[in-house]
Amino acid sequence: MSPAACGTWPGERLAQAFNPQGWQQWLAAALIAPGWILATTIAAGLTRTLARR
């Protein structure tokens, strides 16, 4: 069966997977923000540790 016959192309499903909507979008933002804070904190700590040497 071709993708056209079933109504969706593989790219459409992939686009939906990487484009959260509704509560999933809020959850993604709620996980990304602390991740950036954690990464920034680690980078600052490493920079300070290496600068002391």
N, C-alpha and C positions, 0 to 999 in steps of 0.2 A: 504494500500500500504506500502510495506516495504521500509526502507531507501535505500537499495541496488537498488530497482526498480526505484527510482527517481534520482539516480546518486550521491547523496551527503549524507554523514552521518552527524548527528547533530554536532559532534566534528569538522568537517571541517568548518562548518559555524561559529562556535564559535571561531575557530582559526583565521578565516578571520576577525572577528569582533574585536579581540584584537591584530591584526597585521596590523596597518595602512600602507598604501603605498602612495608614491607620495606626493601631497600637504597635505594630511591628516597627514602624518608623520611629516612634518615641522610644521604644526599647533599644533600637540601634543607637540612637543619640545618647541615651542614658549609659550605654556601655562604652561608646567611643570617647565621651568626655573624660571619664576617669582614666581611661587608657592613655590619653594625651597627658593628663596630669602626672600619672605614674612615670611615663617615659621621660617627661621633662625633669621630674625630680631625680630620676636615676642619672640622666645626663648631667645635671647640675652637680650631683654628688661625685660622679666620676671626674668631672672637670676640676672640682675643688681638691679631690684626692691627688690627682695627677699634678696639679699646680703647686702643691706643697713640696713635692720632691725636688 
